[in-house]
C-alpha cells in the first residue's frame, strides 16, 4: 500500500514539476514590452488625455517620434520613448505635448492657425506602428536610420485629406526613405 502511495506521489510531483517548467518556458517566450516605449496609437492616446486637460476643445494635428539615446535600436518594434504631439483648438490656440518615457512631460502652449482639414481623426486609424514597421521592413527593405534620425521614426498626420502614418528609415543606399501608409487600410500611398 505504501509503495502505491509513494508511486502516486512521485507521479504527482513529476507532473507538477513539468507544469512549472513548461510555464516558465512559456513566460520567457512571451513578448514583454517596455511601458516607457509607446506605439503611435498609445502616444496619441496619452498625449490627447493631457491635451484635453489643457483645453477641452483640443484636437490632434500631428504626432511625430523624436530622437532618443537608443540609436539604431529605436523603433525596431514600432515603439519609441519620445514623441511630440501638436494640438489645436478652434479658437487658434496651439500646443505641443511632449511625451517622454511613456508619460506626458510637459504641454508647451502657443498660438497658430486652426485648419479643420488637418485634424487627425482617431476613428480613421485601424493600424498601428508595430504592424507598419514590419511591413516596411518586409515590403520595402526599410533600414533603421543612423545619427540624427536614429532607428525607425513614425509620423501621424493628414495628407491630401487622408489620415496617414509615415514610417521613416533608410533605403539600401542609406538615403532617407519615407513610406506613407493609409492609417485606415494600411495600404502604401507612395
Secondary structure as UniProt FT lines:
FT   HELIX           2..29
FT   TURN            35..36
FT   HELIX           40..54
FT   TURN            56..57
FT   STRAND          59..65
FT   TURN            69..70
FT   HELIX           71..73
FT   TURN            74..77
FT   STRAND          82..88
FT   TURN            90..91
FT   STRAND          93..100
FT   TURN            101..102
FT   STRAND          103..111
FT   HELIX           116..118
FT   HELIX           122..124
FT   HELIX           129..140
FT   HELIX           147..149
FT   STRAND          153..159
FT   TURN            160..161
FT   STRAND          162..170
FT   TURN            172..173
FT   STRAND          176..182
FT   TURN            183..185
//
